[in-house]
Amino acid sequence: MKFGAGSLNRRIEFKRLTGIPDGVGGTTESYVFVREVWAAVREFKSGEGFLSDQIGTENRLNFIVRYESGSDISSVDAITYNDVEYGIVGQPIEMFNRQFLKFTGEARI
């Protein structure tokens, strides 16, 4: 598989679930912007499946970004791509001797 920095041609945003003060002593959980990066976006799996008498759609993408030492992005965070929010599935996978990280995201529809 040939892959290089030139393949990182899409912008994605990482977001983190954070408690935000609601002004009356409580908090509201919301995803807040962490950072925007260049990524390669590859289709992982798309299709329709049956979920207990309902038809559900599954849309997963792989997001490949440059490796960042000390990156704290994990499965509790989210990715926004083309105005669609993707929950991160599992932990990132290191690729090509720690040059890149691969995240799998599942669309939240």
Secondary structure, 3 states (H helix, E strand, C coil): CCCCHHHCCEEEEEEEEEEEECCCCCEEEEEEEEEEEEEEEEEEEEEEEEECCEEEEEEEEEEEEECCCCCCCCCCEEEEECCEEEEEEEEEEEECCCCEEEEEEEECC
